[in-house]
Amino acid sequence: MKVFLAPMVGRTDKYFRRLARIISPNIVLFTEMITVDSLIRGRSKQYLIKDEEHPLVIQIAGDDKNKFIQCTKIISEKGYDEINLNVGCPSSKVIKGGFGACQIEAPMKVAEYIDGIKSHTKIPVSIKTRLGLGYKHDLRDIIDFIRLTSEAGCTTYYIHARNAILNGISTRKNRSIPPLRYNDVLKLKKQFPKLQIYINGGFEDINDIKEMLGVYQGVMIGRKIYNNPMFLIEIENKIFSANKNFTLEEVVCQYIDQLDAEEALNKLYALKHLTNLYKGTRLSKKWRIYLHNLINSGQPIENLKNFYKENSYEEKEIICS
Ligand SMILES: Cc1cc2nc3c(=O)[nH]c(=O)nc-3n(C[C@H](O)[C@H](O)[C@H](O)COP(=O)(O)O)c2cc1C
């Protein structure tokens, strides 16, 4: 039984992943989507991972077999636990580059990338995709896609349970306008009983997630966790029976203590993902203002701990259990 933090550009960077890992030892983390070109050109240090991050999946996207092979070598050295190909992104920039969701219609090419990656590493390879393209609710294309790419050796698929609509609506609207079709994901699961099919899209309620875990061996969750990171506590306690009980002060202090000197200087990036930490509590507004002021001040990041000197009484009431 697995719960995955969905890859999210601008969100699942190393800072948010660290926060997520402090709260949830059991969730499987994903990086943001990284294009093969950025990975090849990037500073090697940028993609180093820390021991606590495992299990950690790296998501890559591209349209060139040799570059995928080059990336595979880099990824193997760094120690990621799985390589995931993005074949679901509907962004116009990504589509112009010839990758993302439009590759659902190019299964033979994706099969070649899978073959190239698999012949250079033993790290598991997976694909994250959608149910299809456009407004038609026909599963033929995605069935062909899964059949051909699995023949090349891909055994694991994360399915965002909606279509991608290219050249019509924004990336953001592509996460709400195409309807969720959980039943069609189930059809795929039945069609490919030997493959690992995980479901993603629109999960917000812990009971719905539990129910899905009775059907699938894994559920992937994105926005609900980013918009309320403490939802991870519910996941720990109600899915993994972890019986965790701690205060947000403990989470924040651990987070600050784990930053290295360079990260601590990068205040905006290090603090922006903490914004939603007090969501739904009466400290929420005070917390956001405190973060904003700290980011824009000359004070060290360590001063975030002073928030608790000023609000210790209220904080103690917000026990996470
Ligand atoms: C801000 C943002 C960035 C995203 N970036 C990626 C990405 O890099 N790769 C990817 O496969 N999906 C990306 N997604 C889609 C999510 O992984 C996920 O499939 C989608 O949000 C549906 O899951 P949810 O309803 O649980 O959020 C992104 C979603 C959001 C909100």
The ligand as a Gaussian input file, in Angstrom:
#p B3LYP/6-31G(d) Opt

LIG

0 1
 C        1.332000      23.470000      -9.498000
 C        1.270000      22.119000     -10.142000
 C        2.366000      21.655000     -10.838000
 C        2.335000      20.382000     -11.435000
 N        3.455000      19.898000     -12.034000
 C        3.478000      18.610000     -12.485000
 C        4.692000      18.001000     -12.925000
 O        5.772000      18.589000     -12.856000
 N        4.615000      16.729000     -13.411000
 C        3.436000      16.020000     -13.453000
 O        3.425000      14.867000     -13.889000
 N        2.303000      16.558000     -12.993000
 C        2.294000      17.817000     -12.500000
 N        1.155000      18.326000     -11.947000
 C       -0.039000      17.460000     -11.881000
 C       -0.042000      16.675000     -10.556000
 O        1.040000      15.800000     -10.466000
 C       -1.352000      15.863000     -10.426000
 O       -1.392000      14.932000     -11.479000
 C       -2.593000      16.734000     -10.499000
 O       -2.474000      17.890000      -9.701000
 C       -3.827000      15.939000     -10.054000
 O       -3.664000      15.467000      -8.730000
 P       -4.365000      16.243000      -7.482000
 O       -5.811000      16.448000      -7.847000
 O       -4.182000      15.334000      -6.323000
 O       -3.666000      17.557000      -7.332000
 C        1.167000      19.583000     -11.349000
 C        0.070000      20.059000     -10.620000
 C        0.111000      21.304000     -10.004000
 C       -1.073000      21.775000      -9.192000

